[in-house]
Amino acid sequence: MHKALIFLLLLSITSCDYFHVKKTSSEVILQEELEAFKWNEVDVYPNFASCGTDEDNAGKKECFENTLIASIYDAFASENIIVTQDIQDTILVRFEISELGKLSLLEAKIDSVTTLEIPNMENILHKSLEGLPEIYPAIKRGQQVKTQFTLPIRIQVD
């Protein structure tokens, strides 16, 4: 009986480590989650109401870009642009889509020669955004998120 009591006592002292639960703080969990989070990717790209909803993510992105480019080219085509020299330029236009689906022009990197020849370039870009169909914002982890993107636009005037 004495040996059994000593055995149970030793067993209870050494077995306490097996029941010890490692506590993880919320800061450690948050840090691990932030390291695994891909900041530059969204689950669902922004999309126009006119684009199909059954397309995959790449199809939605292509439809979105094509609709936006078509609107910009239509705005330039409706203007009577007269230049003194040929222009072949690629402008980089940076847009932002809010969580509510509002598209806004943030910046347009335009060459100085193009700016001299077409001084109302930014006004034309702003005008091109007015007639766009409804935009559904990007989605990340089930939440609508703000996104920014840069779109290269080739300008060629002969």
C-alpha positions in Angstrom: 0.0 0.0 0.0 2.9 2.3 0.9 4.5 1.7 -2.6 1.2 2.4 -4.3 0.8 5.7 -2.5 4.4 6.8 -3.4 3.7 5.8 -7.0 0.5 7.8 -7.2 2.2 10.8 -5.6 5.1 10.7 -8.1 2.6 10.2 -10.9 0.5 13.1 -9.9 3.6 15.4 -9.6 5.0 14.5 -13.0 1.7 14.4 -14.8 0.8 18.0 -14.0 3.0 19.1 -16.9 0.8 17.1 -19.3 -2.3 19.2 -18.3 -0.5 22.5 -18.6 -2.2 24.6 -21.3 0.0 27.0 -23.3 -1.7 30.4 -23.4 -1.4 32.4 -26.5 -2.0 36.1 -26.3 -4.2 38.0 -28.7 -1.2 40.1 -29.8 0.6 36.9 -31.0 -2.4 35.7 -32.9 -2.8 39.1 -34.5 0.8 39.2 -35.5 0.6 35.8 -37.0 -2.5 36.8 -38.9 -1.0 40.0 -40.2 2.1 38.1 -41.5 -0.1 35.7 -43.4 -2.4 38.4 -44.8 -1.8 39.3 -48.4 -2.3 43.1 -48.5 -2.1 43.6 -52.2 -4.7 41.0 -53.2 -8.5 41.0 -52.9 -10.8 38.1 -53.0 -13.2 39.7 -55.6 -12.1 42.5 -57.9 -14.2 45.6 -58.3 -16.8 45.2 -61.0 -19.3 47.2 -63.0 -23.0 46.4 -62.9 -22.8 45.9 -66.7 -20.3 43.1 -66.4 -21.4 39.5 -65.8 -21.6 38.3 -62.2 -21.0 34.7 -63.1 -17.5 35.3 -64.4 -14.3 34.3 -62.5 -12.1 36.9 -60.9 -9.8 37.3 -64.0 -12.9 37.8 -66.2 -14.3 40.5 -63.8 -11.0 42.3 -63.8 -10.7 42.3 -67.6 -14.3 43.5 -68.0 -13.8 46.2 -65.4 -10.6 47.5 -67.2 -12.1 47.3 -70.7 -15.3 49.2 -69.6 -13.2 51.9 -67.9 -10.8 52.2 -70.9 -13.7 52.4 -73.3 -15.3 55.2 -71.3 -12.0 57.1 -71.3 -11.5 56.7 -75.1 -15.1 57.7 -75.8 -14.5 60.9 -73.8 -11.4 61.7 -75.8 -13.1 60.9 -79.1 -15.9 63.3 -78.3 -13.4 66.2 -77.8 -12.1 68.2 -80.7 -8.4 68.0 -80.0 -6.1 70.1 -82.2 -2.3 69.6 -81.7 0.7 71.2 -83.4 2.8 68.1 -83.2 2.3 64.3 -83.1 1.8 62.8 -79.7 2.6 59.3 -78.7 2.4 59.0 -75.0 1.4 56.5 -72.3 -0.2 58.2 -69.3 -0.5 56.5 -66.0 -3.8 57.2 -64.3 -4.3 56.2 -60.7 -7.8 55.5 -59.5 -9.4 54.7 -56.2 -12.7 52.9 -55.6 -14.2 53.5 -52.2 -16.0 50.9 -50.0 -19.2 52.3 -51.4 -18.2 51.9 -55.0 -17.4 55.5 -55.8 -14.6 55.8 -58.4 -12.3 58.8 -58.2 -9.2 60.0 -60.1 -6.3 60.4 -57.8 -3.5 61.2 -60.1 -2.5 61.3 -63.8 1.2 61.2 -64.7 1.2 63.1 -68.0 4.3 64.0 -70.0 5.0 67.7 -70.3 4.7 67.7 -74.1 1.3 66.1 -73.9 0.2 68.6 -71.2 1.3 71.5 -73.5 -0.5 70.1 -76.5 -3.7 69.0 -74.6 -4.0 71.3 -71.5 -7.4 70.0 -70.6 -6.3 66.4 -70.3 -7.3 65.9 -66.7 -10.7 67.6 -67.3 -11.3 65.0 -70.1 -10.3 62.2 -67.7 -12.7 63.5 -65.0 -15.5 63.8 -67.6 -14.9 60.2 -68.7 -15.8 59.0 -65.2 -19.2 60.7 -65.1 -21.2 58.2 -67.3 -19.9 55.0 -65.9 -22.3 52.3 -64.8 -22.7 51.4 -61.1 -19.5 49.9 -59.5 -19.4 47.1 -57.0 -16.4 47.6 -54.7 -13.7 45.0 -54.2 -14.2 42.4 -51.5 -11.6 41.1 -49.0 -12.6 38.5 -46.5 -16.3 39.2 -47.0 -15.9 42.9 -46.4 -16.2 45.7 -49.1 -12.8 47.4 -49.2 -11.2 50.5 -50.7 -8.9 49.7 -53.6 -6.4 51.7 -55.7 -5.0 50.8 -59.1 -3.0 52.3 -61.9 -4.2 52.1 -65.4 -1.8 52.8 -68.4 -3.6 54.7 -71.2 -1.9 55.1 -74.6 -2.5 58.4 -76.2 -1.7 58.8 -79.9 -2.6 61.9 -81.9 -1.4 62.4 -85.4 
